Amino acid sequence: MRRDPDPAILGKHRIEAATARRVLLDRQGLLRPFRSRLTRAGLAEEIGQLGFVQVDSVKTVERAHHMILFSRNHRYSPRQLVKLLETDRALFENWTHDAAVIPSAFYPYWRAAFETRKERLFRRWRDWHGDGFLAEIDTVLDHVGTHGPTRARDLRPEEAGPRGGWWNWAPSKVALEFLWRTGQLAVTRREGFEKLYDLADRVIPEEHRGHHPDRAALVDWACRSALDRLGFATAGELAAFWDLIGVEEAKAWVAARTGRDLVPVIQGSVDGSRDREAVTTEAVLAASEDLPTPSGAVRVLSPFDPVIRDRKRLKRLFGFDYRIEIFVPEAQRKYGYYVFPLLEKDRFAGRIDMKVDPDTGKLAVKNIWWESWVRSPAARADRLVAELEEVAAFAGADGVSLGALTARAIES
């Protein structure tokens, strides 16, 4: 049941959830058709508009960063991303809310945030890992400075090998990660999926290291650039987008500009939750009246897609209740270990459990769940199978295997 609106927000311009989600999808590159020519420069521009692309190690089909980019353009090649990172240095790896690939042009704002992050990480990691990693910091810096690109296992070979996860990292590994996340080191390349670190001055182009914005400039850029990529947002969503500033800083920024260059709006929902106060710009409002027609293809999205990341916003705007169940005990999972959302036009039509089977080499589909609003799955079956064949080819699989899940089951 929909709640009555808060009297304090009555009378403001109202944006329905359907409009807000289409604006979000457009700004996140998910309304355009799949097939268009993609150059390295075009890919760099695409990532710039997304803001960042989350990097994750899980590879049931293909790793998250590659799936995110492929879902927007089927001409994407992972080699393009490697060139942008390791040859052109147009991108760098660091931390937003998680590990991510970020345009190097944004690096000055990370520099402005490193000191604040350093204090926060220092307190948190000292609680988690103890003081042992502090004694390793100078040793790690000296080693990287002398030897150049360094893997975690190069530092203390006797500490190499599985240790049960990040909470059980060796002190030298903790020091290495601390120095990376706080800007003294940078990822220069990956071998397989293993990071090699070097001094930041050797990795980040000089033109992106000279400028050091102050805190006010950081807050202004973080809020403006986040709003440009979201279309409509609350102060909390602006702060969370990059995870470089605090919510109170974002609230103060919004308060100072609302009624000047920001337009206050009331954002509706489709999940019955209370309407929310948000802000936008006149340009977004004008553009929202002339959005491109959504592609009719069924898209397979990564569980770490930027549109998916904010699960509360996802539910509020799309009515799609999604949770990645990697860390849920198997017996308690509702769907599966790594289930991909299915986007159709501007709505989420379902989810699919699939993986590249190492024995058969095929993209094996285990199960599909359609959302309750989908009344005719049969009308989508051909489009879904066509998309799965594209995904299989991208992942290097030898076709698609439905196994016990027959074509008829896809339609039901």
N, C-alpha and C positions, 0 to 999 in steps of 0.2 A: 504494500500500500504506500502511495506517495505521501510524504509528509507535507504539511502546510509550509509555505515559504516563510522564512524569517522576515518579520515586518521591516527590519533595518535594510533589507535589500530590495524591497518593492519599488517599482518605478524605474529601475535601471534597465538598460537595453538587455534583452534576453537572447541568448544563443542556445539553440537546441543542440542536443548531443549529436544528432546526425550531421549538423553543420560542422561542429567542432572536430568530429572524427575525420571528416573528409578533408578539412584543412590540414589536420595532422598528417594524414596519409599522403596528401599532396606534397607537403614540405619534407616528408621523409621518403619521397621517391617511389611511392607504392600505388599511384594512380596511373602512371604511364604504362604503355605497352612494354613487353619484355625486350623485343628485338630491335635494338638500334646499335649503330656502330659505336664501339667503345675504344677510345685511345687511352694511353696512359694519362694524358692531360685531362681527358674526360673523366677518368676514374678519380683522379685527384680532386677534381671539381665536385664529383659526387660525394666523396668522403667529406669534403669541406662543408657541403650543405647538410649532410647528416650530423657533422660535428665530430664524431668519433665512431669507431667500430670496435665493439668489444671482442677481445681475444680470449678464447677458452680452449683448454686442452682436449676436451672430450671429442672423440671422432667416431660416432656410430655410423654416420654417412660421410660428412665432411666437416671440418672444424668450423666453429661458429662464425668467425670473421669472413670466411669464404662463403658460407651459406647466406650471410646477411647481404653481401654484395651480389651474389648470384641471383637472389630473389628479386633484385631490382633490374638486373640486366643479364640475360642469358649469354651475352657475348663476353662476360667477365672471365678473365683467366687469372689464377693465383700468381702466375709469373709476373703479371703487371704489378700486383701489390708488392711483391718482393723487390722489383726494380725501384718502385717509388720509395721503399723503405731503405734499401741497402745500397743503391747506386745513386739515385737522384737526391736522396735525403730530404724528399718533400714531405715525409711523414716521420714521426718518432713514436716510440712506445713509452707510455707511462700510465698513470692511474687517474681514472675518473672515479666512478663508483666501483670500478674493477679495472683490471688490466685492459688497455685499449690502444688502438692505433689512432693517432691524432695528427692533424696537419702541423707541420713544423712552423708555419706562420703564427700559430697560437702559442708557441713555446714561451714567449715573454710572460704570458699570464700564468703559466705553470711556475716560472721563476719567481713571480710575485707571490705565489702561494706556498712555495717550498718551506719557508721558515715556519709558517703557521702549522703546516703539515708535520714538520720535523718535531715540533713540541708535542703535538698530539700523538704521533706514532711512538715517540720516545717513551711517553708515559704508558701507553697501551702495551707496547712490546716488552717493556721492562717487566710489567705485570705478568705477561704471558710466558716470556722466555728467560726471565731473570737478567742479571747484569752481565752474564758471560759474553754476550755479543758486543758489548761496549769495548771490551779489551781487544776485540778483533778488528775494530773499525780502521785504525791506523795501519794495521798489518795488511788488511785487504786493499786499502788505497795504495799503499806502497807496492804491493804485488801487481795491481792493475797498471799503475803508472810505469812500472819497469817492464812488465811482460806484455802489455797490451791486452787484446781480447781474451777474456777469462770466463770460464764456466765455473759453476759452484764446485764441481768435483776436482777442479784444478787446484783449489786452495788447500784442502786437507784431504788427500786421497784416502786416508784411513777412515774418514767420516763419510765417504761416498756410499751410495746404495740406499735402498728404501728405508725410511725412518718413520713411516706411518702418517705423513701429511705435514702441512705447514706448521701445525702446533708442535711438531717434534723436530723442526729443523735444527741442524747443527749450528753452533754459534757463528761460524764463518759464513754460512748461508744466510743467517738472519742479518748479519752485518752487510753482506752484499745487497740484499733486498732493501735494507734500510737506506743505504747510500744511493740506490737506484731511485727509490720512491721519493727521495728528498733532493734529487738533482745533482749530486756530485758524480754519479755514474749514469750511463745511458746504455740501452741495448743497441749494440752495433749490428748484430745479425742473429739469426737462429740457425742451428744445425739440427735437422729433424724439427723438434719443437723446443729444443734446449736453448736457453738464452745465453749469448755471449755478451759480456759487459765490457765497456771501455770508459775512459774518462769522458765526461760529457763534452768537454771542449774539442775532443777528437771526433765526435759523432754529430753534434748539432751544428749546422752551418753558422758561420760567424755572423751573418746578417740577422739571425734570429736570437743571438746571445747578447747583443749590445744594448737592447732596450729593456729596461726594468721598471714596469709600471708600479705606481704606488697602490696602496690598498683601495683607495677610492676609484682609481681607474680600473682595477681588477673587478670590483663589484659592478661597476657600470658595464664593462664588457661582458661579464658573466651573465648578467640579467638580460641585456639587450640581445646577445647572441642566442641565449636559450629561448627567449620569446620568439625570435625569428624562426627557430626550428620547431617550435610547438604551436605557434599561432595564437592560442589562448592558454593562459596559465595562471595559477595562484602563485603567491610569493614562495610557498614551500616547493612548488614544482620548479620554479626558476632556480632556487638554491640547489635542488637535488640534481638538476640536469648535468652539471659538470662536477658537482661535489667539490668545488673550490672555495665556496663562501658559505656563511652561516645563514640560517633562516631569518634571524633578526636583521641581518644586513640586507637581505632581499626585501623584507617588509619595509624597511626604511627607504629603500630605493623606490619601491612601488608607491609608497605614501607621498614621496617628494615629487613624483612625476604624474600621478593620476590627475586627470583633468587638464594636463598640459600636453605632453606627447603620448600619454597612455589613456586608453578609453576603458572605463570600468564597465564590466558586463556581468550578467548573471548567467551562469552556465548550467544548463539542464543535464539530466542524466536519464539513463534507460533502465537502471537497476532499482529504482525506487528510493534512492538516497536523496538527501536534502540538496537543493540547488546550492551552488557554490559561487562566491564572489571571485572573479578573476579579472585579468586585464588583457588588453590587446592593443592594436594600433588601428588608425583609420585605414592604413594601407591593407591590413589583413581583412578588415571588414569589407572593403571594396572588392578585394580579390575573392572573398568567399562567395560572392554572387556570380562568379564566372569561372568555376573550377572545371578542369577537364573531366570528361566522362570516364568513369572508372573502367579499367580493363576488365573484360569478362572472364579472363583466365582464372583458374584456381592456382593460388600461389602457396608454396610450402615455405613457411618462415622458420627461421632459427628460434629456439626457445630464448635466445639472448638478443633477439632483434630489438633495436631501440624503441619500436612501437610497443613491444611486449613488456619491456623492463619494468615500467611502473604498473604493477598489477592492479592497484586500486583505480588508477585512471582507466586502465583497460576495461575493467568491469563497469565503471561508471559510464563511459562513453560508448562501449561496444556491447555491453551485457555479456561479456565473455569472461568466465571465471577460470583463470589458468594458473596452474602451479607446476613448476618443474619438480619432479619427484626423485631426482638423483639421490638426495640425502634422506629420503623417506624409506624406512625398512620395507623390503619387498612385499611382505605380507600385508602391509598397510597402504600400498599404492592403489590409487583408484584407476589409473590408466597404465602407466609404465615408467620405466627408468628415464627415457629420453624421448618424449613425445612432441611432435612438431605441430604447431597450429596451422590451420588451413584458412587462408584469406580469399574471399570471393568478393570482388568489387570493393565495397566499403564495409563489409561485415565478415566476421569470423564464422565460417560454415561448419567447422569441425576440427578434429585433430587426428593425427595418424602416428602409429607406432611402427617404425621401420628401421632397418639397419642394413649395411652391406655385409652379407654373410661371407666370412672368410673361407668357408668350405666350398661354396658354389660360385662365389664371385658375383652373385646377383644382389640387387637391391630387394631384400626380402621384406614384404609387408606383413606385419603380424596382426594388426587390427586397425579399424577406422571407426571413429565415433562422430556422427553428425549432430549438430546442434538441433534443439527442439524446433526451431523456427524453419528448418529445412524440410519442406513438405514433399519434395520430389528429388531424392538423391539420384534417381536414374538419369535425370537431365544433366547431372554433373559427372557421371561416371567416365564418359569418354574424355572430358577435359581433364579430369584428375589423372587418368591413366597416361594421357599425353604429357602431363607435367611430370609425373613420376619417371617416365622414360627420359625426359630432359635431365632430371636430377640424377638418374642412374648414370647417364653419359658423363655428366659433370664430375661425378664421384669416381669415375673409372670402373663402374660396375658393368657386368655383362648382361644388361637387360634387367627386367623387373620380374620378380617371382611373387605371385599372390598366394602360393601355397594352398592351404585349406580355405583361404579367403577368396572365393570365386568371384568372378565378375558380378554375378547376381548378388553376392553378399555386399559388394561395394554399393549396389543400388538400393539396399534395404535399410 
